[in-house]
Amino acid sequence: MSRLRRMPPRQTRRRSYDQYCAAARALDAVGDRWTLLVVRELLAGPRRYTDLHADLPGVSTDVLASRLKDMERDGLATRRRLPPPSAAYVYELTEQGRGLLPVLVALAEWGGTALAERRPTDAVRAHWFAIPLRRALSSPGRAAVVEVRLDEGVFHLRLGDDTALPYGDGPAEAPDIRLTLDAETCTALAAGDLDLADGVDAGRIKAEGDASLLGVPELPSAAPAER
């Protein structure tokens, strides 16, 4: 019997632009397809692999697993096991990973004009509106938790608190304000094409809670949000 020599595992070289440039270095880490969208999902908080896969329609399981490994390697995300009775593992962003929020805010602002028309093939999740809407509703010096209800689902924003996660999927425990609207109105509001008070006045937005926290003195039909 011939002796086969066990070869050490091949080390795949990380792809790089090999340019001494800050932008190129950043793209070395986050320029691969899907990486920034994984960051978008994890900005809402720790997520299980299955949840990430469900909210990233179009990504293959192999590609998602590869991106998550790359993000762990590059210090953007970590994987940890939830305490009993749960046995699930979750992924969450590191401080470095959370620092990509302004990048996604800028990308959402730049790409907002491309949302003029929703294509028949476009998937949608309610919390995908969180980043552009958070920028549009933020009011300097004011902190608020805003729950947003769309036909596609519910998410919430945390405004004016840099220590908290910027947004989350699902309802808020104790929102200061609750907005109910459709996706088209949400897009217009996020893009700055519609004013919050005008949207409420026109019946396109139902608002409940303390509107002054959003820098709006009075909303025509605002009522206290249930807690």
Secondary structure, 3 states (H helix, E strand, C coil): CCCCCCCCCCCCCCCCCCCCCHHHHHHHHHCCCCHHHHHHHHCCCCEEHHHHHHCCCCCCHHHHHHHHHHHHHCCCEEEEECCCCCCCEEEEECHHHHCCHHHHHHHHHHHHHHHCCCCCCCCCCHHHHHHHHHHHHCCCCCCEEEEEEECCEEEEEEECCCCCCCEEECCCCCCCEEEECCHHHHHHHHHCCCCHHHHHHCCCCEEEECHHHHCCCCCCCCECCCC
